[in-house]
């Protein structure tokens, strides 16, 4: 059953990345579901610091965009760093808790040859929810072939 996007999803995702930027790990931890809590926060803190160092430090968040993917809400949060742009993703489950978190730097643009570093926390089933470009299914029906 597909759920609707919670009205506060984008605000919560933006606030979560604000907490991460400011190093407020315990505030961020409160948002996580049971699977993500525990050792995941230590891994997140370590991975976040490494990623922030290579990105030149994260400065601010941009306007988030939410989409539904099955039973999950996925929120993409643009991030501005000292050396460029990054994209943060928050996966929210049906209980309203953060079930996955990803950070990709640099933000991929078309034909961008730079290697992308990624930090992902969550259960493996969420790896497919990390796509950054809409699929054909998101653009409506396929155009008919000529001669059809």
N, CA, C and O atoms as a GROMACS GRO file, in nm:
protein
  592
    1UNK      N    1   0.085  -0.118   0.000
    1UNK     CA    2   0.000   0.000   0.000
    1UNK      C    3   0.089   0.124   0.000
    1UNK      O    4   0.178   0.137   0.085
    2UNK      N    5   0.068   0.212  -0.091
    2UNK     CA    6   0.146   0.334  -0.101
    2UNK      C    7   0.085   0.441  -0.011
    2UNK      O    8  -0.035   0.466  -0.016
    3UNK      N    9   0.167   0.502   0.070
    3UNK     CA   10   0.125   0.608   0.160
    3UNK      C   11   0.138   0.742   0.089
    3UNK      O   12   0.205   0.754  -0.013
    4UNK      N   13   0.073   0.844   0.146
    4UNK     CA   14   0.093   0.978   0.092
    4UNK      C   15   0.214   1.041   0.162
    4UNK      O   16   0.255   0.997   0.269
    5UNK      N   17   0.268   1.142   0.100
    5UNK     CA   18   0.384   1.210   0.156
    5UNK      C   19   0.340   1.289   0.280
    5UNK      O   20   0.249   1.371   0.272
    6UNK      N   21   0.404   1.264   0.395
    6UNK     CA   22   0.368   1.340   0.516
    6UNK      C   23   0.391   1.490   0.493
    6UNK      O   24   0.492   1.528   0.433
    7UNK      N   25   0.301   1.575   0.540
    7UNK     CA   26   0.313   1.719   0.514
    7UNK      C   27   0.440   1.783   0.571
    7UNK      O   28   0.485   1.886   0.521
    8UNK      N   29   0.497   1.722   0.675
    8UNK     CA   30   0.616   1.781   0.738
    8UNK      C   31   0.746   1.713   0.693
    8UNK      O   32   0.852   1.741   0.750
    9UNK      N   33   0.740   1.625   0.594
    9UNK     CA   34   0.858   1.546   0.553
    9UNK      C   35   0.975   1.635   0.510
    9UNK      O   36   1.088   1.612   0.551
   10UNK      N   37   0.949   1.735   0.427
   10UNK     CA   38   1.060   1.818   0.378
   10UNK      C   39   1.119   1.902   0.491
   10UNK      O   40   1.241   1.919   0.498
   11UNK      N   41   1.034   1.955   0.578
   11UNK     CA   42   1.084   2.034   0.692
   11UNK      C   43   1.170   1.949   0.785
   11UNK      O   44   1.275   1.993   0.832
   12UNK      N   45   1.124   1.827   0.812
   12UNK     CA   46   1.198   1.737   0.900
   12UNK      C   47   1.332   1.697   0.839
   12UNK      O   48   1.434   1.692   0.910
   13UNK      N   49   1.333   1.669   0.710
   13UNK     CA   50   1.459   1.631   0.644
   13UNK      C   51   1.558   1.746   0.645
   13UNK      O   52   1.677   1.727   0.669
   14UNK      N   53   1.509   1.866   0.618
   14UNK     CA   54   1.596   1.983   0.620
   14UNK      C   55   1.651   2.008   0.761
   14UNK      O   56   1.768   2.042   0.777
   15UNK      N   57   1.566   1.992   0.862
   15UNK     CA   58   1.610   2.010   1.001
   15UNK      C   59   1.712   1.902   1.039
   15UNK      O   60   1.808   1.930   1.111
   16UNK      N   61   1.693   1.779   0.991
   16UNK     CA   62   1.787   1.671   1.021
   16UNK      C   63   1.925   1.703   0.965
   16UNK      O   64   2.026   1.686   1.034
   17UNK      N   65   1.930   1.749   0.839
   17UNK     CA   66   2.061   1.785   0.784
   17UNK      C   67   2.118   1.909   0.852
   17UNK      O   68   2.240   1.922   0.862
   18UNK      N   69   2.033   1.999   0.900
   18UNK     CA   70   2.082   2.112   0.979
   18UNK      C   71   2.148   2.063   1.107
   18UNK      O   72   2.254   2.114   1.146
   19UNK      N   73   2.087   1.963   1.173
   19UNK     CA   74   2.148   1.904   1.293
   19UNK      C   75   2.282   1.840   1.260
   19UNK      O   76   2.378   1.855   1.336
   20UNK      N   77   2.289   1.769   1.147
   20UNK     CA   78   2.414   1.704   1.109
   20UNK      C   79   2.523   1.807   1.078
   20UNK      O   80   2.638   1.790   1.119
   21UNK      N   81   2.487   1.913   1.007
   21UNK     CA   82   2.584   2.018   0.974
   21UNK      C   83   2.641   2.080   1.102
   21UNK      O   84   2.760   2.109   1.109
   22UNK      N   85   2.555   2.099   1.202
   22UNK     CA   86   2.598   2.161   1.327
   22UNK      C   87   2.654   2.061   1.429
   22UNK      O   88   2.690   2.100   1.540
   23UNK      N   89   2.660   1.931   1.391
   23UNK     CA   90   2.716   1.830   1.480
   23UNK      C   91   2.628   1.793   1.597
   23UNK      O   92   2.678   1.747   1.700
   24UNK      N   93   2.498   1.811   1.585
   24UNK     CA   94   2.405   1.775   1.691
   24UNK      C   95   2.359   1.630   1.670
   24UNK      O   96   2.248   1.605   1.624
   25UNK      N   97   2.446   1.536   1.705
   25UNK     CA   98   2.422   1.394   1.677
   25UNK      C   99   2.305   1.337   1.756
   25UNK      O  100   2.228   1.256   1.703
   26UNK      N  101   2.291   1.377   1.880
   26UNK     CA  102   2.182   1.323   1.962
   26UNK      C  103   2.045   1.370   1.912
   26UNK      O  104   1.948   1.294   1.915
   27UNK      N  105   2.037   1.494   1.865
   27UNK     CA  106   1.912   1.543   1.808
   27UNK      C  107   1.878   1.463   1.682
   27UNK      O  108   1.762   1.426   1.660
   28UNK      N  109   1.979   1.436   1.601
   28UNK     CA  110   1.957   1.357   1.480
   28UNK      C  111   1.914   1.216   1.516
   28UNK      O  112   1.825   1.160   1.452
   29UNK      N  113   1.975   1.158   1.617
   29UNK     CA  114   1.945   1.021   1.659
   29UNK      C  115   1.798   1.003   1.694
   29UNK      O  116   1.741   0.896   1.670
   30UNK      N  117   1.735   1.104   1.750
   30UNK     CA  118   1.593   1.094   1.789
   30UNK      C  119   1.501   1.068   1.670
   30UNK      O  120   1.391   1.015   1.687
   31UNK      N  121   1.546   1.105   1.552
   31UNK     CA  122   1.463   1.086   1.433
   31UNK      C  123   1.472   0.945   1.375
   31UNK      O  124   1.386   0.905   1.297
   32UNK      N  125   1.574   0.869   1.414
   32UNK     CA  126   1.601   0.739   1.353
   32UNK      C  127   1.510   0.629   1.406
   32UNK      O  128   1.471   0.630   1.523
   33UNK      N  129   1.477   0.534   1.318
   33UNK     CA  130   1.401   0.418   1.362
   33UNK      C  131   1.494   0.322   1.439
   33UNK      O  132   1.614   0.346   1.448
   34UNK      N  133   1.437   0.216   1.493
   34UNK     CA  134   1.511   0.122   1.577
   34UNK      C  135   1.630   0.061   1.504
   34UNK      O  136   1.738   0.046   1.562
   35UNK      N  137   1.612   0.025   1.376
   35UNK     CA  138   1.721  -0.038   1.299
   35UNK      C  139   1.840   0.056   1.282
   35UNK      O  140   1.955   0.012   1.283
   36UNK      N  141   1.812   0.184   1.265
   36UNK     CA  142   1.919   0.280   1.237
   36UNK      C  143   1.986   0.330   1.364
   36UNK      O  144   2.100   0.376   1.360
   37UNK      N  145   1.918   0.322   1.476
   37UNK     CA  146   1.975   0.372   1.601
   37UNK      C  147   2.088   0.282   1.648
   37UNK      O  148   2.111   0.176   1.589
   38UNK      N  149   2.158   0.321   1.749
   38UNK     CA  150   2.268   0.240   1.801
   38UNK      C  151   2.399   0.277   1.737
   38UNK      O  152   2.437   0.394   1.735
   39UNK      N  153   2.470   0.178   1.685
   39UNK     CA  154   2.602   0.200   1.625
   39UNK      C  155   2.595   0.286   1.499
   39UNK      O  156   2.696   0.345   1.460
   40UNK      N  157   2.479   0.294   1.437
   40UNK     CA  158   2.468   0.372   1.312
   40UNK      C  159   2.504   0.518   1.334
   40UNK      O  160   2.562   0.581   1.246
   41UNK      N  161   2.471   0.573   1.450
   41UNK     CA  162   2.501   0.714   1.475
   41UNK      C  163   2.651   0.736   1.483
   41UNK      O  164   2.702   0.838   1.434
   42UNK      N  165   2.723   0.642   1.544
   42UNK     CA  166   2.870   0.654   1.548
   42UNK      C  167   2.927   0.647   1.407
   42UNK      O  168   3.016   0.724   1.372
   43UNK      N  169   2.877   0.554   1.325
   43UNK     CA  170   2.922   0.542   1.186
   43UNK      C  171   2.888   0.669   1.109
   43UNK      O  172   2.968   0.717   1.029
   44UNK      N  173   2.768   0.724   1.134
   44UNK     CA  174   2.725   0.846   1.068
   44UNK      C  175   2.818   0.962   1.104
   44UNK      O  176   2.862   1.036   1.016
   45UNK      N  177   2.847   0.978   1.231
   45UNK     CA  178   2.932   1.089   1.275
   45UNK      C  179   3.070   1.080   1.209
   45UNK      O  180   3.122   1.180   1.161
   46UNK      N  181   3.127   0.962   1.208
   46UNK     CA  182   3.258   0.943   1.147
   46UNK      C  183   3.254   0.967   0.996
   46UNK      O  184   3.337   1.040   0.942
   47UNK      N  185   3.156   0.907   0.929
   47UNK     CA  186   3.143   0.925   0.784
   47UNK      C  187   3.111   1.068   0.746
   47UNK      O  188   3.161   1.118   0.646
   48UNK      N  189   3.027   1.133   0.826
   48UNK     CA  190   2.990   1.272   0.798
   48UNK      C  191   3.114   1.362   0.807
   48UNK      O  192   3.135   1.447   0.722
   49UNK      N  193   3.194   1.343   0.911
   49UNK     CA  194   3.314   1.425   0.927
   49UNK      C  195   3.410   1.406   0.809
   49UNK      O  196   3.465   1.503   0.757
   50UNK      N  197   3.429   1.280   0.767
   50UNK     CA  198   3.516   1.252   0.652
   50UNK      C  199   3.464   1.320   0.526
   50UNK      O  200   3.540   1.383   0.451
   51UNK      N  201   3.334   1.306   0.502
   51UNK     CA  202   3.274   1.365   0.382
   51UNK      C  203   3.281   1.518   0.389
   51UNK      O  204   3.312   1.582   0.289
   52UNK      N  205   3.253   1.574   0.504
   52UNK     CA  206   3.257   1.720   0.520
   52UNK      C  207   3.398   1.773   0.497
   52UNK      O  208   3.415   1.879   0.438
   53UNK      N  209   3.497   1.700   0.545
   53UNK     CA  210   3.636   1.743   0.524
   53UNK      C  211   3.669   1.748   0.375
   53UNK      O  212   3.729   1.845   0.328
   54UNK      N  213   3.631   1.646   0.300
   54UNK     CA  214   3.663   1.644   0.156
   54UNK      C  215   3.580   1.745   0.078
   54UNK      O  216   3.622   1.793  -0.027
   55UNK      N  217   3.461   1.778   0.130
   55UNK     CA  218   3.373   1.874   0.062
   55UNK      C  219   3.404   2.018   0.099
   55UNK      O  220   3.348   2.110   0.040
   56UNK      N  221   3.492   2.039   0.194
   56UNK     CA  222   3.523   2.174   0.239
   56UNK      C  223   3.424   2.223   0.342
   56UNK      O  224   3.409   2.344   0.360
   57UNK      N  225   3.357   2.132   0.410
   57UNK     CA  226   3.259   2.168   0.512
   57UNK      C  227   3.124   2.202   0.450
   57UNK      O  228   3.118   2.275   0.352
   58UNK      N  229   3.018   2.149   0.508
   58UNK     CA  230   2.883   2.180   0.460
   58UNK      C  231   2.837   2.310   0.523
   58UNK      O  232   2.852   2.331   0.643
   59UNK      N  233   2.780   2.397   0.440
   59UNK     CA  234   2.743   2.532   0.485
   59UNK      C  235   2.593   2.547   0.511
   59UNK      O  236   2.553   2.603   0.613
   60UNK      N  237   2.511   2.496   0.418
   60UNK     CA  238   2.366   2.515   0.432
   60UNK      C  239   2.290   2.414   0.347
   60UNK      O  240   2.346   2.345   0.262
   61UNK      N  241   2.159   2.410   0.373
   61UNK     CA  242   2.071   2.323   0.297
   61UNK      C  243   1.989   2.406   0.200
   61UNK      O  244   1.965   2.525   0.222
   62UNK      N  245   1.946   2.341   0.092
   62UNK     CA  246   1.859   2.406  -0.005
   62UNK      C  247   1.716   2.359   0.013
   62UNK      O  248   1.683   2.294   0.113
   63UNK      N  249   1.631   2.392  -0.083
   63UNK     CA  250   1.489   2.354  -0.077
   63UNK      C  251   1.474   2.205  -0.104
   63UNK      O  252   1.508   2.158  -0.213
   64UNK      N  253   1.424   2.128  -0.006
   64UNK     CA  254   1.409   1.984  -0.024
   64UNK      C  255   1.291   1.949  -0.114
   64UNK      O  256   1.196   2.026  -0.128
   65UNK      N  257   1.300   1.830  -0.174
   65UNK     CA  258   1.194   1.779  -0.260
   65UNK      C  259   1.161   1.638  -0.214
   65UNK      O  260   1.251   1.555  -0.197
   66UNK      N  261   1.032   1.610  -0.193
   66UNK     CA  262   0.990   1.478  -0.145
   66UNK      C  263   0.918   1.403  -0.256
   66UNK      O  264   0.851   1.461  -0.341
   67UNK      N  265   0.933   1.270  -0.252
   67UNK     CA  266   0.862   1.182  -0.344
   67UNK      C  267   0.828   1.055  -0.268
   67UNK      O  268   0.892   1.022  -0.168
   68UNK      N  269   0.729   0.986  -0.317
   68UNK     CA  270   0.689   0.860  -0.256
   68UNK      C  271   0.751   0.746  -0.335
   68UNK      O  272   0.751   0.749  -0.458
   69UNK      N  273   0.802   0.646  -0.266
   69UNK     CA  274   0.857   0.527  -0.330
   69UNK      C  275   0.806   0.408  -0.250
   69UNK      O  276   0.864   0.371  -0.148
   70UNK      N  277   0.699   0.348  -0.298
   70UNK     CA  278   0.636   0.238  -0.224
   70UNK      C  279   0.584   0.289  -0.091
   70UNK      O  280   0.510   0.387  -0.086
   71UNK      N  281   0.624   0.222   0.016
   71UNK     CA  282   0.580   0.263   0.149
   71UNK      C  283   0.670   0.368   0.213
   71UNK      O  284   0.647   0.409   0.326
   72UNK      N  285   0.773   0.411   0.142
   72UNK     CA  286   0.868   0.507   0.196
   72UNK      C  287   0.851   0.644   0.132
   72UNK      O  288   0.811   0.655   0.016
   73UNK      N  289   0.882   0.747   0.210
   73UNK     CA  290   0.894   0.882   0.157
   73UNK      C  291   1.042   0.912   0.148
   73UNK      O  292   1.116   0.896   0.246
   74UNK      N  293   1.087   0.957   0.031
   74UNK     CA  294   1.227   0.990   0.010
   74UNK      C  295   1.236   1.140  -0.012
   74UNK      O  296   1.169   1.195  -0.099
   75UNK      N  297   1.319   1.205   0.067
   75UNK     CA  298   1.336   1.350   0.057
   75UNK      C  299   1.479   1.379   0.015
   75UNK      O  300   1.574   1.340   0.082
   76UNK      N  301   1.495   1.448  -0.098
   76UNK     CA  302   1.626   1.492  -0.146
   76UNK      C  303   1.650   1.633  -0.094
   76UNK      O  304   1.567   1.722  -0.112
   77UNK      N  305   1.764   1.652  -0.030
   77UNK     CA  306   1.798   1.782   0.028
   77UNK      C  307   1.929   1.829  -0.036
   77UNK      O  308   2.034   1.771  -0.010
   78UNK      N  309   1.923   1.934  -0.120
   78UNK     CA  310   2.048   1.989  -0.176
   78UNK      C  311   2.131   2.052  -0.064
   78UNK      O  312   2.079   2.121   0.023
   79UNK      N  313   2.260   2.027  -0.070
   79UNK     CA  314   2.352   2.081   0.030
   79UNK      C  315   2.460   2.162  -0.039
   79UNK      O  316   2.510   2.123  -0.144
   80UNK      N  317   2.496   2.274   0.019
   80UNK     CA  318   2.605   2.355  -0.033
   80UNK      C  319   2.725   2.334   0.058
   80UNK      O  320   2.718   2.349   0.180
   81UNK      N  321   2.837   2.299  -0.007
   81UNK     CA  322   2.961   2.277   0.066
   81UNK      C  323   3.065   2.375   0.017
   81UNK      O  324   3.045   2.443  -0.084
   82UNK      N  325   3.175   2.385   0.088
   82UNK     CA  326   3.281   2.478   0.052
   82UNK      C  327   3.338   2.452  -0.086
   82UNK      O  328   3.380   2.545  -0.154
   83UNK      N  329   3.342   2.325  -0.130
   83UNK     CA  330   3.399   2.289  -0.260
   83UNK      C  331   3.296   2.250  -0.364
   83UNK      O  332   3.332   2.193  -0.467
   84UNK      N  333   3.169   2.277  -0.342
   84UNK     CA  334   3.067   2.242  -0.441
   84UNK      C  335   2.937   2.199  -0.376
   84UNK      O  336   2.908   2.232  -0.261
   85UNK      N  337   2.859   2.125  -0.454
   85UNK     CA  338   2.727   2.083  -0.409
   85UNK      C  339   2.726   1.935  -0.374
   85UNK      O  340   2.806   1.857  -0.426
   86UNK      N  341   2.634   1.898  -0.286
   86UNK     CA  342   2.613   1.759  -0.249
   86UNK      C  343   2.462   1.738  -0.245
   86UNK      O  344   2.384   1.833  -0.251
   87UNK      N  345   2.422   1.612  -0.234
   87UNK     CA  346   2.280   1.582  -0.220
   87UNK      C  347   2.265   1.488  -0.100
   87UNK      O  348   2.334   1.386  -0.089
   88UNK      N  349   2.175   1.524  -0.012
   88UNK     CA  350   2.143   1.440   0.102
   88UNK      C  351   2.006   1.378   0.078
   88UNK      O  352   1.918   1.442   0.021
   89UNK      N  353   1.990   1.256   0.123
   89UNK     CA  354   1.861   1.188   0.108
   89UNK      C  355   1.819   1.133   0.243
   89UNK      O  356   1.900   1.077   0.317
   90UNK      N  357   1.692   1.151   0.273
   90UNK     CA  358   1.634   1.099   0.396
   90UNK      C  359   1.520   1.007   0.355
   90UNK      O  360   1.432   1.047   0.277
   91UNK      N  361   1.520   0.885   0.407
   91UNK     CA  362   1.413   0.789   0.379
   91UNK      C  363   1.330   0.777   0.506
   91UNK      O  364   1.381   0.740   0.612
   92UNK      N  365   1.201   0.808   0.495
   92UNK     CA  366   1.109   0.806   0.609
   92UNK      C  367   1.014   0.689   0.592
   92UNK      O  368   0.954   0.671   0.486
   93UNK      N  369   1.000   0.608   0.699
   93UNK     CA  370   0.911   0.492   0.691
   93UNK      C  371   0.767   0.530   0.728
   93UNK      O  372   0.738   0.647   0.754
   94UNK      N  373   0.678   0.431   0.728
   94UNK     CA  374   0.536   0.458   0.754
   94UNK      C  375   0.509   0.501   0.898
   94UNK      O  376   0.404   0.558   0.927
   95UNK      N  377   0.604   0.475   0.988
   95UNK     CA  378   0.591   0.520   1.127
   95UNK      C  379   0.638   0.663   1.146
   95UNK      O  380   0.630   0.717   1.256
   96UNK      N  381   0.689   0.725   1.038
   96UNK     CA  382   0.737   0.862   1.047
   96UNK      C  383   0.880   0.873   1.096
   96UNK      O  384   0.927   0.984   1.126
   97UNK      N  385   0.950   0.762   1.106
   97UNK     CA  386   1.089   0.762   1.152
   97UNK      C  387   1.184   0.754   1.034
   97UNK      O  388   1.148   0.703   0.928
   98UNK      N  389   1.306   0.803   1.051
   98UNK     CA  390   1.408   0.797   0.947
   98UNK      C  391   1.462   0.654   0.944
   98UNK      O  392   1.520   0.606   1.041
   99UNK      N  393   1.443   0.588   0.830
   99UNK     CA  394   1.486   0.449   0.813
   99UNK      C  395   1.611   0.440   0.727
   99UNK      O  396   1.672   0.333   0.719
  100UNK      N  397   1.650   0.549   0.663
  100UNK     CA  398   1.770   0.549   0.580
  100UNK      C  399   1.818   0.692   0.559
  100UNK      O  400   1.740   0.787   0.562
  101UNK      N  401   1.948   0.704   0.539
  101UNK     CA  402   2.009   0.834   0.520
  101UNK      C  403   2.125   0.818   0.424
  101UNK      O  404   2.207   0.727   0.440
  102UNK      N  405   2.134   0.905   0.326
  102UNK     CA  406   2.244   0.898   0.230
  102UNK      C  407   2.298   1.038   0.205
  102UNK      O  408   2.227   1.138   0.216
  103UNK      N  409   2.425   1.040   0.170
  103UNK     CA  410   2.492   1.166   0.136
  103UNK      C  411   2.584   1.135   0.019
  103UNK      O  412   2.666   1.044   0.026
  104UNK      N  413   2.570   1.212  -0.089
  104UNK     CA  414   2.654   1.194  -0.206
  104UNK      C  415   2.724   1.325  -0.239
  104UNK      O  416   2.660   1.429  -0.253
  105UNK      N  417   2.857   1.318  -0.251
  105UNK     CA  418   2.936   1.435  -0.285
  105UNK      C  419   3.041   1.394  -0.386
  105UNK      O  420   3.104   1.290  -0.366
  106UNK      N  421   3.065   1.468  -0.492
  106UNK     CA  422   2.988   1.585  -0.532
  106UNK      C  423   2.854   1.543  -0.591
  106UNK      O  424   2.837   1.429  -0.634
  107UNK      N  425   2.761   1.636  -0.592
  107UNK     CA  426   2.632   1.609  -0.652
  107UNK      C  427   2.655   1.582  -0.799
  107UNK      O  428   2.721   1.661  -0.867
  108UNK      N  429   2.601   1.472  -0.848
  108UNK     CA  430   2.622   1.434  -0.987
  108UNK      C  431   2.540   1.522  -1.081
  108UNK      O  432   2.420   1.541  -1.063
  109UNK      N  433   2.608   1.574  -1.178
  109UNK     CA  434   2.543   1.644  -1.287
  109UNK      C  435   2.575   1.566  -1.413
  109UNK      O  436   2.672   1.491  -1.417
  110UNK      N  437   2.498   1.584  -1.513
  110UNK     CA  438   2.517   1.512  -1.637
  110UNK      C  439   2.659   1.530  -1.690
  110UNK      O  440   2.710   1.642  -1.697
  111UNK      N  441   2.721   1.422  -1.727
  111UNK     CA  442   2.856   1.417  -1.784
  111UNK      C  443   2.963   1.467  -1.688
  111UNK      O  444   3.072   1.505  -1.730
  112UNK      N  445   2.934   1.465  -1.560
  112UNK     CA  446   3.031   1.506  -1.460
  112UNK      C  447   3.128   1.391  -1.437
  112UNK      O  448   3.086   1.285  -1.391
  113UNK      N  449   3.257   1.408  -1.468
  113UNK     CA  450   3.352   1.297  -1.458
  113UNK      C  451   3.405   1.272  -1.316
  113UNK      O  452   3.473   1.173  -1.293
  114UNK      N  453   3.375   1.361  -1.223
  114UNK     CA  454   3.430   1.345  -1.088
  114UNK      C  455   3.374   1.219  -1.020
  114UNK      O  456   3.258   1.183  -1.037
  115UNK      N  457   3.459   1.155  -0.942
  115UNK     CA  458   3.418   1.040  -0.864
  115UNK      C  459   3.325   1.089  -0.752
  115UNK      O  460   3.352   1.190  -0.687
  116UNK      N  461   3.218   1.016  -0.731
  116UNK     CA  462   3.122   1.052  -0.627
  116UNK      C  463   3.151   0.969  -0.503
  116UNK      O  464   3.162   0.846  -0.510
  117UNK      N  465   3.162   1.036  -0.390
  117UNK     CA  466   3.174   0.966  -0.262
  117UNK      C  467   3.036   0.956  -0.203
  117UNK      O  468   2.957   1.050  -0.213
  118UNK      N  469   3.005   0.843  -0.142
  118UNK     CA  470   2.871   0.823  -0.087
  118UNK      C  471   2.880   0.768   0.054
  118UNK      O  472   2.967   0.686   0.085
  119UNK      N  473   2.789   0.812   0.136
  119UNK     CA  474   2.771   0.761   0.271
  119UNK      C  475   2.626   0.716   0.277
  119UNK      O  476   2.536   0.795   0.248
  120UNK      N  477   2.601   0.590   0.315
  120UNK     CA  478   2.464   0.541   0.322
  120UNK      C  479   2.444   0.463   0.450
  120UNK      O  480   2.524   0.376   0.484
  121UNK      N  481   2.338   0.495   0.521
  121UNK     CA  482   2.298   0.420   0.640
  121UNK      C  483   2.154   0.377   0.622
  121UNK      O  484   2.068   0.459   0.589
  122UNK      N  485   2.127   0.252   0.643
  122UNK     CA  486   1.991   0.200   0.632
  122UNK      C  487   1.996   0.054   0.595
  122UNK      O  488   2.104  -0.001   0.570
  123UNK      N  489   1.880  -0.009   0.591
  123UNK     CA  490   1.881  -0.150   0.554
  123UNK      C  491   1.895  -0.163   0.401
  123UNK      O  492   1.857  -0.072   0.328
  124UNK      N  493   1.950  -0.274   0.355
  124UNK     CA  494   1.982  -0.290   0.213
  124UNK      C  495   1.865  -0.271   0.117
  124UNK      O  496   1.887  -0.231   0.002
  125UNK      N  497   1.743  -0.297   0.160
  125UNK     CA  498   1.629  -0.280   0.069
  125UNK      C  499   1.611  -0.136   0.024
  125UNK      O  500   1.544  -0.110  -0.076
  126UNK      N  501   1.671  -0.041   0.095
  126UNK     CA  502   1.657   0.100   0.059
  126UNK      C  503   1.758   0.148  -0.043
  126UNK      O  504   1.746   0.261  -0.091
  127UNK      N  505   1.855   0.067  -0.077
  127UNK     CA  506   1.955   0.111  -0.174
  127UNK      C  507   1.892   0.152  -0.306
  127UNK      O  508   1.941   0.244  -0.372
  128UNK      N  509   1.785   0.086  -0.346
  128UNK     CA  510   1.716   0.121  -0.470
  128UNK      C  511   1.643   0.253  -0.463
  128UNK      O  512   1.604   0.306  -0.568
  129UNK      N  513   1.622   0.307  -0.346
  129UNK     CA  514   1.550   0.434  -0.330
  129UNK      C  515   1.641   0.554  -0.347
  129UNK      O  516   1.596   0.667  -0.334
  130UNK      N  517   1.770   0.532  -0.374
  130UNK     CA  518   1.866   0.641  -0.377
  130UNK      C  519   1.875   0.712  -0.511
  130UNK      O  520   1.952   0.807  -0.523
  131UNK      N  521   1.800   0.672  -0.610
  131UNK     CA  522   1.814   0.734  -0.742
  131UNK      C  523   1.792   0.884  -0.735
  131UNK      O  524   1.710   0.932  -0.656
  132UNK      N  525   1.866   0.958  -0.817
  132UNK     CA  526   1.854   1.103  -0.812
  132UNK      C  527   1.779   1.158  -0.932
  132UNK      O  528   1.727   1.270  -0.927
  133UNK      N  529   1.772   1.081  -1.040
  133UNK     CA  530   1.699   1.128  -1.158
  133UNK      C  531   1.568   1.053  -1.170
  133UNK      O  532   1.562   0.934  -1.140
  134UNK      N  533   1.460   1.121  -1.212
  134UNK     CA  534   1.333   1.052  -1.228
  134UNK      C  535   1.341   0.948  -1.338
  134UNK      O  536   1.408   0.968  -1.440
  135UNK      N  537   1.271   0.838  -1.316
  135UNK     CA  538   1.266   0.734  -1.418
  135UNK      C  539   1.157   0.768  -1.519
  135UNK      O  540   1.081   0.863  -1.499
  136UNK      N  541   1.150   0.691  -1.627
  136UNK     CA  542   1.047   0.712  -1.728
  136UNK      C  543   0.908   0.703  -1.666
  136UNK      O  544   0.817   0.775  -1.706
  137UNK      N  545   0.893   0.615  -1.568
  137UNK     CA  546   0.763   0.600  -1.503
  137UNK      C  547   0.718   0.730  -1.438
  137UNK      O  548   0.597   0.755  -1.427
  138UNK      N  549   0.811   0.814  -1.396
  138UNK     CA  550   0.776   0.941  -1.333
  138UNK      C  551   0.730   1.046  -1.434
  138UNK      O  552   0.675   1.149  -1.396
  139UNK      N  553   0.754   1.020  -1.562
  139UNK     CA  554   0.720   1.117  -1.666
  139UNK      C  555   0.592   1.083  -1.740
  139UNK      O  556   0.561   1.146  -1.841
  140UNK      N  557   0.519   0.984  -1.694
  140UNK     CA  558   0.394   0.948  -1.759
  140UNK      C  559   0.416   0.841  -1.864
  140UNK      O  560   0.523   0.782  -1.872
  141UNK      N  561   0.313   0.817  -1.946
  141UNK     CA  562   0.322   0.709  -2.043
  141UNK      C  563   0.424   0.736  -2.152
  141UNK      O  564   0.452   0.851  -2.188
  142UNK      N  565   0.480   0.627  -2.204
  142UNK     CA  566   0.576   0.634  -2.312
  142UNK      C  567   0.506   0.681  -2.439
  142UNK      O  568   0.392   0.645  -2.464
  143UNK      N  569   0.576   0.763  -2.520
  143UNK     CA  570   0.517   0.811  -2.644
  143UNK      C  571   0.502   0.696  -2.742
  143UNK      O  572   0.590   0.609  -2.748
  144UNK      N  573   0.394   0.693  -2.819
  144UNK     CA  574   0.376   0.583  -2.916
  144UNK      C  575   0.482   0.590  -3.026
  144UNK      O  576   0.526   0.698  -3.064
  145UNK      N  577   0.520   0.473  -3.074
  145UNK     CA  578   0.615   0.464  -3.184
  145UNK      C  579   0.551   0.517  -3.312
  145UNK      O  580   0.429   0.512  -3.328
  146UNK      N  581   0.632   0.569  -3.403
  146UNK     CA  582   0.580   0.612  -3.532
  146UNK      C  583   0.520   0.494  -3.606
  146UNK      O  584   0.575   0.384  -3.604
  147UNK      N  585   0.409   0.515  -3.669
  147UNK     CA  586   0.344   0.410  -3.746
  147UNK      C  587   0.254   0.323  -3.662
  147UNK      O  588   0.195   0.227  -3.713
  148UNK      N  589   0.239   0.353  -3.534
  148UNK     CA  590   0.152   0.271  -3.447
  148UNK      C  591   0.010   0.320  -3.457
  148UNK      O  592  -0.079   0.265  -3.392
   0.00000   0.00000   0.00000
